[in-house]
């Protein structure tokens, strides 16, 4: 992999992120309801309002405000939360790690389950096993997270005898078993839809590879079925699976908002809903930007992995 | 059409869609009870002959409420998608036909919009527009626009170099004739397929917004809102969260299956 290719891709990511900062800034500033009004409330007098607007720099032209904001962001300073009276970087930072735990567990579990499931469906194509996996995956992509979450709560968190807690968070370093019990239901909610999606993609890709000339050639050569599958089919079906996983990270980052809210998981999603309800602009801006960075970097990483898995991909 | 119904997924998808669209168009007239009618004697009941899907915390008939909520839920999804697809396609076609600088500027802006996860983008817009059905519909449409513009653009680009377009250019046809008579009709297929599948996303996002209190408002019987309102009572009567949830799932699955079958018809080579 050439260094110039890597640098060019990184450059493209930076350009996209620059556009995102403008978009976020425009959405949060042009639409009605400004920060001074948020802090002082509906009953504020006009004088107080304009004094605070001057103090916050809201009376300056938008491009100046943008440059001021982006200058701070580049130094890691996202300003102060309007509601929590704490530096945004502090609030968002701790929420970020709580979300990272949840998302990381979901991604690992989904990859470990969905790829074998998709492969199994492709190898048993047309049989009952395949049909069952197919129905499950269609159902999985058709259930919004809030429905899955609610149904899981009804089944597993009955107040009389809860199998898993209905919500909350325990830090993994304080009490790991407790953490695991709390992570099961939110992770299952997020995992179901991703599993459905990824297993379907692996199945369709692997069916295609199984019907390809080189797999037929390998079979005709008299190789054992096991070798045909492990050495010739599976590796060639994985690159598209990685592509789908990277796209699904965008979905995961959205799904986390709803799931954290339902299960009272103190991560970025829950903080975002709080900030949106209270119009805490600096927090909204920081979270949006952070999620966009994670999304962009994970896409870049996926492209690099795909290029490694599939030698036909040119670094053009 | 026959081809569409010949595959099992196409057949099931069409059937589900027929049921869902009937409910969306005629639901309020098919409902056995008034959606807001209280039956104080029979609160939080399971399915019975009197109440086919059970009742909620006020003894309201769930079937009647779901049928009444069908227009708000399903037509919302279709409306948001049509708007998003319409605007997105126009942008995409302009970019694809114009090419060069216009194309690359439009595409960079779209990349920026696509760099935000969909639900996050929708939430941002709907918050600043203020909650409500119309605002939620607009927000979903705006969220769909960049993705649809990409699909339309790539579809136009793939058609633009086909022989029949080159032939039209060689015949000396006008630019408008080529765009409207040769390129657009042939670029439409992928856009329609993508749009069908997106209706299911739009319905799910709309229901999620209703659930979060940012979309449809009470006393609407929009399905996401129904789940949100029944959540307090879900342990006493799971049917009142399961039924509207199931209705959302059936609708989304119908559009997904139908969209997949449609893709196989338009693009027989990609047949799995």
Boltz contact constraints between the chains, C-beta under 6 A:
constraints:
  - contact:
      token1: [A, 16]
      token2: [B, 111]
      max_distance: 6.0
  - contact:
      token1: [A, 16]
      token2: [B, 112]
      max_distance: 6.0
  - contact:
      token1: [A, 16]
      token2: [B, 115]
      max_distance: 6.0
  - contact:
      token1: [A, 19]
      token2: [B, 112]
      max_distance: 6.0
  - contact:
      token1: [A, 20]
      token2: [B, 112]
      max_distance: 6.0
  - contact:
      token1: [A, 20]
      token2: [B, 115]
      max_distance: 6.0
  - contact:
      token1: [A, 23]
      token2: [B, 112]
      max_distance: 6.0
  - contact:
      token1: [A, 27]
      token2: [B, 124]
      max_distance: 6.0
  - contact:
      token1: [A, 31]
      token2: [B, 128]
      max_distance: 6.0
  - contact:
      token1: [A, 138]
      token2: [B, 253]
      max_distance: 6.0
  - contact:
      token1: [A, 142]
      token2: [B, 249]
      max_distance: 6.0
  - contact:
      token1: [A, 142]
      token2: [B, 252]
      max_distance: 6.0
  - contact:
      token1: [A, 142]
      token2: [B, 253]
      max_distance: 6.0
  - contact:
      token1: [A, 143]
      token2: [B, 249]
      max_distance: 6.0
  - contact:
      token1: [A, 144]
      token2: [B, 204]
      max_distance: 6.0
  - contact:
      token1: [A, 144]
      token2: [B, 207]
      max_distance: 6.0
  - contact:
      token1: [A, 144]
      token2: [B, 208]
      max_distance: 6.0
  - contact:
      token1: [A, 146]
      token2: [B, 208]
      max_distance: 6.0
  - contact:
      token1: [A, 146]
      token2: [B, 211]
      max_distance: 6.0
  - contact:
      token1: [A, 147]
      token2: [B, 245]
      max_distance: 6.0
  - contact:
      token1: [A, 150]
      token2: [B, 241]
      max_distance: 6.0
  - contact:
      token1: [A, 154]
      token2: [B, 234]
      max_distance: 6.0
  - contact:
      token1: [A, 154]
      token2: [B, 238]
      max_distance: 6.0
  - contact:
      token1: [A, 158]
      token2: [B, 235]
      max_distance: 6.0
  - contact:
      token1: [A, 159]
      token2: [B, 235]
      max_distance: 6.0
  - contact:
      token1: [A, 204]
      token2: [B, 272]
      max_distance: 6.0
  - contact:
      token1: [A, 207]
      token2: [B, 272]
      max_distance: 6.0
  - contact:
      token1: [A, 250]
      token2: [B, 117]
      max_distance: 6.0
  - contact:
      token1: [A, 253]
      token2: [B, 117]
      max_distance: 6.0
  - contact:
      token1: [A, 254]
      token2: [B, 117]
      max_distance: 6.0
  - contact:
      token1: [A, 254]
      token2: [B, 118]
      max_distance: 6.0
  - contact:
      token1: [A, 254]
      token2: [B, 119]
      max_distance: 6.0
  - contact:
      token1: [A, 254]
      token2: [B, 120]
      max_distance: 6.0
  - contact:
      token1: [A, 257]
      token2: [B, 119]
      max_distance: 6.0
  - contact:
      token1: [A, 258]
      token2: [B, 208]
      max_distance: 6.0
  - contact:
      token1: [A, 276]
      token2: [B, 127]
      max_distance: 6.0
  - contact:
      token1: [A, 291]
      token2: [B, 117]
      max_distance: 6.0
  - contact:
      token1: [A, 291]
      token2: [B, 120]
      max_distance: 6.0
  - contact:
      token1: [A, 292]
      token2: [B, 115]
      max_distance: 6.0
  - contact:
      token1: [A, 292]
      token2: [B, 116]
      max_distance: 6.0
  - contact:
      token1: [A, 296]
      token2: [B, 115]
      max_distance: 6.0
